[in-house]
Amino acid sequence: MSTAGPLQGANAPSGGSAAHEVASVGARAGRIAATFDALKKDGRRALIPYVTAGFPFADITPELMHGMVEAGADVIELGVPFSDPMADGPVIQKAGEAALALGVGMKQVLAMVAAFRQKDAATPVVLMGYANPVERYDLVHGKKAFIRDASAAGVDGLLVVDYPPEECEAFAADLKAAGIDLIFLLAPTSTSERMAQVARIASGYVYYVSLKGVTGAGHLDTEAVGQMIPRIREHVSIPVGVGFGIRDARTAQAVGSAADAVVIGTRIIQLIDGQPREKVVPAVREFLAGIREALDALPAATPKNAAGR
């Protein structure tokens, strides 16, 4: 397991996630914003782990989510399994196929979020996936049923990989009315025009895909990430998270020095693939604790030292 050793920072807080600071925020509308506000106040970066819902065991996800929060996760991204995940690399594709084989679909994913919410009313949960499961849910359960049921379950954000911003303004407004942020991807190839389109509609945070291609691919160029984030901030006022290619404490620190949030997915899936059930949550907890420590060892983010602010 590639966790870093103890990293000491003069400003390192006592650990834990921002969720505990926003537990008093009752209304879900704004749970993501409240989390980032609490982190910003302390000069800290958000740690956002991703896991495919229902992997590696159909019923382990709520327990795994709690373990992530205990390790210092601030927001959790849950992947909705789908049979044709075009933006996912082979590791996450395989996890999605395994979850589908276990009978995990959107209905089950929403039930997992609701189960998590029984013990955690503070940590934001974002669903990440594709248009097809969302649209199919509405076909089966009725118009706007997804938004209604996602809101009731306690979902805070939605990232739909194949929904371009110019095609979903009405959908974004409906989500926002239900207290759910619509989150968009930006890539190294994103034009200023695309960034401006995203900025008009996006809420919560934007997710910068730091590599061209699919998740888990290639080498992370942290210098290029550091140059891109100021460009994004020229257009986007909400926090910027960076994902795709972050595998360990070193790359998390390098990205965290410029970004508001670090997103880690493929490495987590690799860690838990093939593990016996009793080792899944401890493995993720240990890995994320190392990432949290590395991020908290960074100098506090201030207007002077945060790229592009």
C-alpha positions, 0 to 999 in steps of 0.5 A: 500500500502506497501511503506516506509516512507521517508528515508534519506540518506546522498548521496540521490540525487534529485530523478528521473531516470538515463534515464535523464542522458542518454537522449543524448545517441542517438543510442539505441545500448547501452541504457541499458549499458548507463543507468547502467553506469550513475547509477554506476557513482553516486553509485546508483542502478537501479529500474526495474519495471515489468508490463504485457503489456495491463494490467489492461487496453489494452491501459494504458501501455504507460501512465503507463510506463511514470508514472514509469519513473516519479517515478524513474524507470531506466529500464522498463520490459514489460511482453508479454502475453502468454497462458502457462507462466510456470515461472509466479506465479498466479498473473502474470498469471492472468494478462497475461490471462486478457491481452490476453482476451483484444486482446493483443499480440506481435504486440500490445506490440510492438505498445505500446513500439513505443507509449512510445518512442514518448515521451521518447527516453532514458529509456530502455525497455525490453520485458520479455516472452516466445519463442512461441510469438517470434517464432509465430511472425516470422511465421506470419510476415517473418523470423527475422521480430520480431528483425526488428520490435522490433528494429524499435519500440524501444525495448532495451532488450529481456528476453526469459524465455525458451531459454537456452543460449546454444541454442541461440547464433545465435539469440543473435548475430542477436539481438545484431546487431539490438541493442537489448540485450539478457538477461538471468535468473540465479537461486539459482540452477545455476551451475558455468558452467551455469553462464559461458555459460550465461556470454558468450552470455548475454548483458545488465544485468543478472536477478537473480531469488532470489527464487526457483519456480515461480514469486511472491512465497515464502519468500525472503532470502536476506542473501542468495541473498547477498551470491549468487551475488559474485558467479555470479560476478565471471563469469558475468561482466555485471550488476546483477539485482535481482527479484522475492520476492521483495515487499516493500522498506525494501526488495528492500533495502536489495537486493539493498545493494548487487545487481546492480538493483532491479526488482519488478513485482508481487507487482505492478500487485497486486496493480493495479488489480481491480483498476479503470483506473484513480487510476492505474498510481498514485498507481504505481507512489506512490509505486515506489517513495517509492522504489526509495527513499529507494534505494537512501538512501543506501550508494553509491555503491563502490568497497569496499562496493558492494558485490563481486566487 
